[in-house]
Each structure stands twice: as structure tokens, then as C-alpha cells.
Amino acid sequence: MAGQIKVMIDQIIEKKSKGNQAIAGAVKTKLILKGIRPEAYSMSSPDDPVIIGKLRDLAKEIGV
């Protein structure tokens, strides 16, 4: 199912920031530091199990 990474990124940002743009920016920065560029993924991006694993780990790390 293509686009799973985009959905996960959006959910992590939304749940952690709760609409606060400053926190959303901090979460995006954390993603970049983990090697995941949020703007590089779209709904048509293929799902990469390695990236999905990194996103799951990050979600646990930040409590989402």
C-alpha cells in the first residue's frame, strides 16, 4: 500500500504538535535528524520497511 510513510509522518506530527506550529517544526527537525525528510514523501511514495521501522521507533520515543 503506497503512501503509508506519508500517513505515519503526518500522524506523528499532528499528534505530537496538537496544532502548535512551533512543536510541529521541532518534530519535523527530529525526523530530519533521524534521516527522514518529511517533504520527500507523498501518498504515491513506495513503502520502505526500514523507514516505517524508524517512524515506529520515533513515535515510541516521543510518546505518540
N, C-alpha and C positions, 0 to 999 in steps of 0.2 A: 504494500500500500504506500504509494508515494505521498510525501508531504507530512509524514509522521514527525520528522525532526522539527519542521516549522511549527506544528501544533504544540509540540512539547516546549519549545523555546518560548512561544507566546504565553503558554500557561504558566511557566515558571516566572516569567517577568510579571505577568498580571497578578498572580497570587502573592508574590513577594512584595510588589510595589503598592498594591491596592490603590492604583490611580495616581500615586505620587511620582511625578516625573523625575525628581532627583534620585529616588530609590531605583526607579526603572533604569536610569542611566548607570547607576552603580552595579546593578545586576548584569547589564549588558557588558560593562567593563570586566566583570568577573568571568563572564562567558568567554570573552576575548582572551583573557589571561589563561583560561583553561584550553585554549586552542580552537574555540568555536566562534566563528564570525556570524552573528545573528542575521546580518543583511545578506549573507551568501546563500541562505536557504529560502526556498519558496514552496508553494504547495505542489509543484511539479518536480521538486528535488528528490532523487532516489534516496531511499532509507539506507543508512550505513549503520550496521550493528555497533561499531566502535563508538560512533558519535552518540548513538542512543544510550549506550552504556555510560558514557561521560555525563550525559544530561541527567540520567537517573542518579548517578553519584553526586552530582552538583545539587540536585533537588534535595537529596537527603542531607547534604552538608549544610544547606542554608535553611532547612526546616520547612520545606514546601511539600 
